[in-house]
Amino acid sequence: MTLQQSEDAFRQNNLLLLAEQYNINVAQAGIIQARIWELPYVSVELNALNPPQQRILDVGGKGQKQLAVQQLIYMGGKKKNEIEFAKSNVGLAELQFEQLVRNLRFQLRQQYFSLYFDLRKIESITSQVARVDTLIQAYTVQVQKGNIPLKDQVRLQSLALSLRDDLVSLQSDVFEEQRQLSLLTGTTEPIVPVLAERELVERYEKAITPNVDELLELAKESNPDYRRFLKLMENNELYARWQRSLATPDLTAGVSYDQRGGAFNNQVNLTFGLPLPLWNRNRGTIKIAEWQLNQSRLLKDFQLEDIRNQIVASLRTWEQQSLRYRQLATSTQNFDLVYNSIVQNFRRGNISILEFTDFMESYNQSILQMIELRKQLILSEENVNQVINATVF
């Protein structure tokens, strides 16, 4: 499975992403709820007993009944402010979803590249084990004939056992990485990474360190952690505005009809009601909103500093890994030629069993170290990309 196919499967099947999308739907439902006004209030008063006329439920033409309809009218722009605050909550939910996508995608790419390079290690060790097993078979025959001492065969078997121990350890790592990838992508079959070696070589050889200030400006636009703090500051500002508007009293307006109980028969009245803002001006909640706004401004500045520090640290790690890779690549570029030459000379009896096993152990260690350096170099580049939330490498 290619990296792009893995990312496509991740976006389509990852259960955490699918669950997080519901938070956006919840926030959108909050906008619908914020737009709803209070229901009109209807009251009816009917005569139960007319003592002079000795009538029960006297609600006819000469009886008595009252009807009233009232509606709460929001003042001070509080309904508009509530809707704007609800819309801002949708933006926060979307950025929270984007944060989750970014973090899980980073895990996916880390596991994908780790699996790729660990499989390369397994290929290398498996090839060495096969060659050593072939030599052991040949030595077994010679030992039985008495041409070679048993200790030489045992030394080869010890080398094969050591290689197989390394193989078992790597296979455990591979199984765990495949498990993580299956969980992230929602697939059941074990994933085998497919990467173009040419593209990896281009990444190995990249030697120009990006500018920190340029990366910081890019992160301001694309890093969802920073953008979420900007949105949170805006959200707190809208919340404070909404709470201030709640201090404005609301108007209750209505119409009433009174058949015979008012100053006139069949009287129709307009009604207005307004609470007196004597002691409840929503001061406490307004103060809370203002302090939260001040807090979010400081957190936004802190997040920007944190991102800068992450950029500097991730670039230093990349520079260190890149330097180590170039140094080791220069010293091991002829390793395969030397390896084949050593194996041939050993078969011809030109070198001793001790020299051969020492070389094989050193060769195995160097090859695994080179593959590990390549892996760490790619992972350090992925870390820079994750901090910026853009493809820098």
N, C-alpha and C positions, 0 to 999 in steps of 0.2 A: 504494500500500500504506500503510495506516495505521500509526501507531507501535506500537499493540498487536499488529497482525498481524506486524509485523517482529520484535517481541520473542518472539511465539509461535513463529515460524519459527526464530529464534535458539536457543531452548531445545530445539526438536525436532531441528534439523539440524546445529548447530555441532559440528564434529568434535573440537575441543579439549575441549568439555564431555563429549562421549560418551567420549573417551579417559580423561578425568580421573575419571569415574565408576568405572572399573576399579580405581583406587586405593582406593576405599571397599570394593569387593569383596575386594581383597587384604587389607585390614585386618580385615575380617570373617572371612576365612579364618584369620587369625592367632588369633582367639578359639577357633575349632574346634581348631586345633593346640595351643593352651595348655591345653585341657581334657583332652588325651590323656595318660594315664599310661604309664609304661614297661611294656613287655610282660613277662609272667612269664618267668622263665628256668628251663628244664628241662634237667637233665643226667642221663645214663644211663651206668652203668659195668657192663660185661658181662665175665665171665670169658673170657679168650682161651685159657689153657692150665692144666689141672689136672695138675701133675706126679705127685702120688701115684697118681692114678687113670689117668694117661696118657690124659686126655680133652682134646679141643679144643672150645672154646665150650661149656663145661659150665655151662649156665644153667638146667638143669631143677630138679626139686624138691630134689635134693641138691647142686646147684651153687651159684654165687654171682652175684648181681647187685645193683646199687644204683640207686635212683631218687631224684631230688631236684627239688623245685619251689621257686623263690624269687621273691619279689616285692619291688620297691623301694617303700617307703612314705615319701612326702614328709612331713617334719616342719617345724614352725615356721610353718605357714601359707603356705609358699612357692608352692604350686600355686594357692591362692586369690589371692595377690598377683599372680602371673603372669597370671591370667585378668583381674583388674581392670586391670592395665597394658595388656593387649591390647584391652580395651573402650575404654580411654582413647585408644588409637591410632586406633580407629574414629572417635571424636569429632574427633580432629585431622584425619583424612582428609576428614570431612564439612565441616569449617570451611575446609580448603584448597580444596575444591570450591566452597564458597560465595564464597570470595575470588575465584576465577577467574570465577564467574558475575558478580560485582559489577564486576570490572575490564572484562570483555568487554562487559557490558551498557552500561557507561559509554562505551566506544568506539562501540558501536552507536548510542547516542543522540546522541553528538557528531557522528558522520558523518551521521546522519539529519537533524538540524537544520541542519548546514552545507550539506548537499545542498539542502534546502528553500530556504534563503535564497540560495544561489548560483543556483538556478533562477529565483528572483525577479529577481535581477540580470540574468540572460540575457533574461528577458521584457522588462525595461525597456529594455535596450540594443537588442534586436531591434525593439521598437516605434519607437525613435528612428531606427534604421537605415532602416526602411521609410519613415518620413516624409522623411528626408534624400534617399533614393533617388528618391522622387516629385518632390522639388524639383529634383534633378539632371536628371531627365528633362525637366522643364519648362524648366530653364535651357539644356539642350542645344539645344532647339528655338529658343530666343531667341538663343543665341549664333550658331547657323547663319544666322539672319535678320539678325544684326548689331545686334540691339537691346540686347544685354548684353555687356560685355567678357568675354573668355575667362578672365581672372584670377578673376572671381567664381565661375565654374563650377569652376575648379581648387580654389578655397578650399573649396567644398562637397564636392568629391571628397576633399580632404584630411581634412575632418571625418569623412566616411563611413569612410575608411580607418582613422582613429584609433579609431572606434567598433568596427570589425570586429576590430582588434587586441585590444581589451579583450574582445570576445566570444570570440575564439579562446583567450585565456588562461583565461577562466572555464570554457569547455567542457573544457579539460584538467583543471581542478580537479574538475569534475562527473564526468568519466569515472573519475578516481581514487577519488572518494567512492563512486560506484556500485560500483566494483570491491571496495572494502573492505566495503561493505554486503553484496554478494553472497557474499563469503567468510565473513562473520559469520553470515549467515542461511542459508547453504547453498542459495541460489536461483541460477538461471542467467539469468533475465530481469533487465534493468536495473530497479532500484527507483525509482519516482517517488513522493516523499512526499505524503501527503494529510493536511493539518492544518486544523483549524477556526480561522479567523482570530480569532474571538471569544475562544477560549481563550488565544491568544497575546497579544491585547490585554490581557487580565486579568493576564498575567504581566508585560507591559511596565509596567503602571501600579502594580504592587505597590511600595509605598514604605516599609513598616514593616520595620525591621531586626530579625531574630530575636535573642533573648538568647543570648549565648555560653554561659553556664552551663547554660541549659536544653538547648541543642543538645549540649553535652558529655555531659550525663546521658543524652540520647537515644542518643548515639553509643556510650556504654558498653553499652547494651542491644543495639544493632543493627549496630555496625561489626564486620565479621568479623576485621579485623586485630587489634583489641583483644581480642575474644573468643578468638581463637586463642592470644594470649599468656596469657590466663587458663587456657585448656585446657592449654597447654604447661607452665605452672607446676604444674597438677594432675597432668599426665602425669609430670613429673620427680619429684614427690612420691611417686607410686605406684611409680616405678622405684626410687627410693631405698629405699622400704619393702620392695620385692621383693628388692633386693640385700642388705639387712640379714637378711632371712629365709633367704637362701642360706647364711649363715654357720652356720645350725643344721644339724648332721649329720643325714643321712637314715638311716632304719632299713631294713635288709634282713631280711625274715622269710620262713621257708619250712618245708617238711615234707620229710623224707627217709625212705627205706625201705632197709634193709640186710638182705639175706637171711641171710648167715652171717658177715659180716666184722666185726660189732660185738660188744658184750659178750654179746648174746643173739641167738638165732636169730629171724629175721623181725622185726628191731628197727625201730620207727618213732620218729623223732626230730623235735623242733621245733628250728629253727635261727634264730638272730638274729645280725645283724652291724651294727656301728656304727663309722664311721670316727672316729678320735680327732682332735679339733680342736686339734692341737698348733701347727702353723705356717701352715696355710691357713685363715684366717678371712674371706677375701674382703674384706680391709680396703681394698685399693687400689680396687676397683670401687665399694665403698661411699663412699669419699672422692670419687671422680669423680662419683657420683650426687648427693652432697650439694652439691658445688660447682656442678654444673649447675642444681640447684634454686635456689641463691642467685643465680646468673646470671639465671635466668628471672624472678625477682622484680624485679630491676633493669630488665630489658628490658621487663617489663610496665609499670612506672612510666614508663620512657622513652617507650613507645608512647602512653601517655595524654597526656603532655606534647606529643608530636608531633601527636596528633590535635587538641589544643587550638590549637596554632599553625596547623594547617591550617584549622581553623574560622575563626580570626581573619583569616588571609590571604584565604581565599575570600570571606568577608563584605566585607572591604575592597574586593576586586576588584569584587564585585557592586555595592556602593554607588557606586563610581567609574563603572562602566558605566551604572548607573541614572541618575546625575546627568547624565552626558554625553548620554544618550538624551533626557531631558526637556528639556535645553537646546536640542538640535538640533531636536527635534520642534516646539518652540514657534516656532523661526525658519523652519521649512520647511513649515508646515501649509498655506500658500497656494501652494505651488510649482506644483501642477498647473494652477491657474487662470492663473498668470503664464505658464507654459509654453504653454498653448493661445493665450493672448493674443499672445505674442511670435510664434508661428508664423503666426497670422492677419495680424498687422501686417506681417510680412516678406513674405507673399504679396501684400499690398496695396501694397508698396513704401514703407511708412511708416518702416522702419528699414533701415539699411545691412547689407550682407553681413557686414561686420566685427563689427558689434554682434550680429548673429544668431549667428555662429559662436562668438563669445566667450560669449554666453549659453548656447548648447548645451553647450559644454565645461564651464561652471560647473554647469549643471543636471545633467549626467551625473555629474559628480564628487559633487555633493550627494546625489543619489538613491542612488548606490552607497554613499556614506558612511552614509546613513541605514539602508540595508538591512544593512550591515556592523555598525552599532551594535546593531541589533535582534538580529542573530546572536550577537554577543559578549555581549549582555545575557542571552540565553537560555542560552548556554554557561556563563556565570558562575553562573547559577542551578543548572544541571546539576552544576557542580563542587561546589557546597555540598551538593546532594543526595547526590553520590557520597561525600563525606567522611563524612557522617552515616550513609549507607546507608538513607535514609528520604526520603519526599517532603516536603521543607520548602517548596519553591516549586511 
